[in-house]
Each structure stands twice: as C-alpha cells, then as structure tokens.
C-alpha cells in the first residue's frame, strides 16, 4: 500500500506496470476515510486510474497482483491546472 498526499485542483493519473510474468495487476485508490475513489479491475498488467481530489489530503493506493509472480511498479503523475 502507498499512502500519499494529493492536492485539490490537480488531476492525477496513477499507472501500474508489471513485468511479463504478471498477468493481472489492479489498482484502487481510497480517500483518507477509506472511501473508494476509483479502481482498475481489468485483467491486464498495466492498470491505469484517475483521481481529481475535491480536497487536499491523504489518499491510499492499493496494488494487488491477482495473477502472476513477477515485479511491478507504479507511477503517480499529476497535471498542473490551467
């Protein structure tokens, strides 16, 4: 699990990537109260989710490998407003 601060007014894209032995990697993002904000549940090894927080605060990103046994990484990207 990754805990991070996201900022109001920014749009975020969270991208996961698994190596060739990873068949199913999923992402979920929760707000600070553990309400589900967005999720990827496709059967692939490159999950992508978006978030546009209505407030600045802590968010929790869960990474789950449902099928496979390799390595995975995630990137949290933000787009500047305007």
C-alpha positions in Angstrom: 0.0 0.0 0.0 1.1 3.5 -0.8 0.0 6.5 1.3 0.4 9.9 -0.3 -0.9 13.4 -0.2 -3.0 14.5 -3.2 -3.9 18.2 -3.8 -7.2 19.8 -4.6 -7.1 21.4 -8.1 -4.8 18.8 -9.7 -5.8 15.8 -11.8 -3.8 12.7 -11.2 -3.1 9.6 -13.2 -1.8 6.5 -11.4 -0.2 3.9 -13.7 0.9 0.4 -12.7 3.2 -1.9 -14.7 4.0 -5.5 -14.2 6.7 -7.5 -15.9 5.9 -10.2 -18.5 5.2 -12.8 -15.8 2.5 -10.6 -14.3 -0.9 -11.3 -15.9 -3.3 -9.3 -13.7 -2.4 -6.2 -11.7 -5.1 -4.0 -10.2 -5.1 -0.6 -8.5 -7.5 1.0 -6.1 -7.4 4.5 -4.6 -9.1 5.4 -1.4 -9.5 8.8 0.3 -8.4 9.4 3.9 -11.7 8.0 5.2 -11.2 4.8 3.2 -14.0 5.6 0.7 -13.2 4.1 -2.7 -12.4 6.9 -5.2 -11.5 4.9 -8.3 -10.3 1.4 -9.3 -9.0 -0.6 -12.2 -10.2 -4.1 -12.4 -9.3 -5.1 -15.9 -7.4 -8.4 -16.5 -4.1 -6.9 -17.6 -0.7 -5.9 -16.2 -0.9 -2.2 -16.9 -3.6 -0.7 -14.7 -4.5 3.0 -15.0 -6.8 5.0 -12.8 -7.5 8.7 -12.5 -8.3 10.9 -9.5 -9.3 14.6 -9.1 -9.4 15.3 -5.4 -12.1 17.7 -4.1 -9.8 18.5 -1.2 -6.1 18.2 -0.2 -5.4 15.2 2.0 -4.0 11.7 2.4 -5.0 9.0 0.0 -4.3 5.3 0.0 -3.3 3.4 -3.2 -3.6 -0.4 -3.1 -1.8 -2.5 -5.6 -2.9 -6.1 -5.9 -1.4 -8.8 -8.1 -4.2 -11.3 -8.9 -2.3 -13.4 -11.3 1.5 -13.7 -11.8 4.6 -13.7 -9.6 6.9 -11.0 -11.1 7.8 -7.4 -10.3 5.6 -4.4 -10.5 5.9 -0.6 -10.2 3.6 2.3 -10.1 3.9 6.0 -11.0 1.7 8.8 -9.7 1.6 11.6 -12.2 -0.2 15.0 -11.8 -1.3 17.5 -14.4 -0.9 21.1 -13.5 -4.1 23.2 -13.5 -4.7 25.6 -16.4 
